[in-house]
Amino acid sequence: MTKIARERLGVSEATALYEKDLFELGEIADGIRRRLHGDKTYFNINRHINPTNVCKDVCKFCAYSASRKNPNPYTMSHDDILRIVDDIVLRDIKEVHIVSAHNPDTGLQWYLDIFRKIKQQHPQLHVKALTAAEVHFLSEQYGKSYDEILDLMVENGVDSMPGGGAEIFDEGVRDYICKGKVTSEQWLEIHRKWHQRGKKSNVTMLFGHVEERKHRIDHMLRIRDLQDETGGFNCFIPLVYQPENNFLNIKEFITANEILKTMAISRIVLDNVPNLKAYWVTSTVNLALVAQEFGANDLDGTIEKESINSAAGAKSANGVNLEEFVHLIKESGFSPVERDSLYNELKVW
């Protein structure tokens, strides 16, 4: 094992990794990946539901919420959501992932009721729901503390939290791309409290827009610090910014080289987060498969339906076929392992 892979890196040392050759970084990250997971690549059979795109916030990177760029507001009814859930359970889908906009009209009870109804009808289904940004929004909207919102989530059947809303933790960048949204410290505090309840969550990082490399490293180190404290993060998910239909107007799209370097550096820096996800929705399936050799050991899942990133140009609207997913992992030289939402192994394909 190299010195880099053994030692904890600070901001300057970790940022300097970007100057290394891509394949040298890949070799280090792959060594860590194989030490942790061998040749296993995890995925789950899941379904994303995005119940509403009506949002009080206007994040410059977002193409999903109803705005001038997306003048088609919608809000699903509980019956709409339950019909989808009934259907996916018949097809042995094990996780429903519920994330949407900050809609001031639906209400806290609207969310709690749908979580409870899903659990009442399908107690075996894992409900992953509400980003820290949504928790913060509901806390402000209804005058409740984070603790109160999180307790209500647990009481009504939420099993784990997704990692969305983290974006980039640097407040200068955050002020520019999503001013008025949950702050970095608030995001981390919500996940700290969730972990203190014995619950697990994921954590994301949106990159490839206006941030600099040092901001990505700062983001990773803040995650590492909280993970040292709580141990509650299952997975780190670097999300590649999607350039279409939003207000950032980024002209130069991030390169595959830079994406893979960021993946590899994530695996090297985050020595206490067990899983690194190449989220094919934002990176493309092909690049996610390559990322398996740059530290990634998870490709998310079949997803079936995805509205948020596809609104900004990602080719993810209709998910990916299970058999094709398994075949692609095998053909890339790795062993496809179906997992549950908490990374218990269910089946080696």
TABEL-V289707 format. One record per residue. PSI is psi as a letter, one per 40 degrees, with the letter a starting at -180 (none if undefined). Layout:
BEGIN
<<PSI> <PSI>>
END
This chain:
BEGIN
<<h> <i> <d> <d> <e> <d> <i> <h> <i> <a> <d> <d> <d> <d> <d> <d> <d> <e> <e> <i> <h> <d> <d> <d> <d> <d> <d> <d> <d> <d> <d> <d> <d> <d> <d> <d> <e> <b> <e> <h> <h> <i> <i> <i> <h> <i> <h> <h> <h> <g> <d> <i> <e> <h> <h> <e> <i> <g> <h> <d> <e> <h> <e> <d> <i> <h> <a> <d> <d> <g> <f> <g> <i> <i> <h> <i> <i> <d> <d> <d> <d> <d> <d> <d> <d> <d> <d> <d> <d> <d> <e> <f> <h> <e> <h> <h> <h> <h> <h> <a> <i> <g> <h> <e> <d> <d> <i> <d> <d> <d> <d> <d> <d> <d> <d> <d> <d> <d> <d> <d> <d> <g> <d> <e> <h> <h> <h> <h> <i> <h> <i> <d> <d> <d> <d> <d> <d> <d> <d> <d> <d> <e> <f> <i> <i> <d> <d> <d> <d> <d> <d> <d> <d> <d> <d> <e> <e> <h> <d> <i> <h> <i> <e> <i> <e> <d> <b> <h> <d> <h> <d> <d> <d> <d> <d> <d> <d> <f> <h> <e> <i> <h> <i> <d> <d> <d> <d> <d> <d> <d> <d> <d> <d> <d> <d> <e> <e> <e> <i> <i> <i> <i> <h> <i> <h> <h> <i> <f> <b> <e> <i> <i> <d> <d> <d> <d> <d> <d> <d> <d> <d> <d> <d> <d> <d> <d> <d> <d> <d> <d> <e> <e> <h> <d> <i> <h> <g> <h> <h> <h> <h> <h> <e> <i> <f> <a> <e> <d> <f> <h> <d> <h> <i> <i> <i> <d> <d> <d> <d> <d> <d> <d> <d> <d> <d> <d> <d> <d> <d> <g> <e> <e> <h> <d> <i> <h> <h> <g> <h> <d> <d> <d> <e> <i> <d> <d> <d> <d> <d> <d> <e> <d> <e> <f> <e> <h> <e> <h> <f> <b> <a> <d> <d> <d> <h> <h> <d> <d> <d> <d> <d> <e> <e> <i> <g> <e> <d> <f> <a> <i> <h> <d> <d> <d> <d> <d> <d> <d> <d> <d> <d> <e> <e> <i> <h> <h> <h> <h> <i> <a> <e> <e> <f> <h> <h> <d> <h> <h> <none>>
END
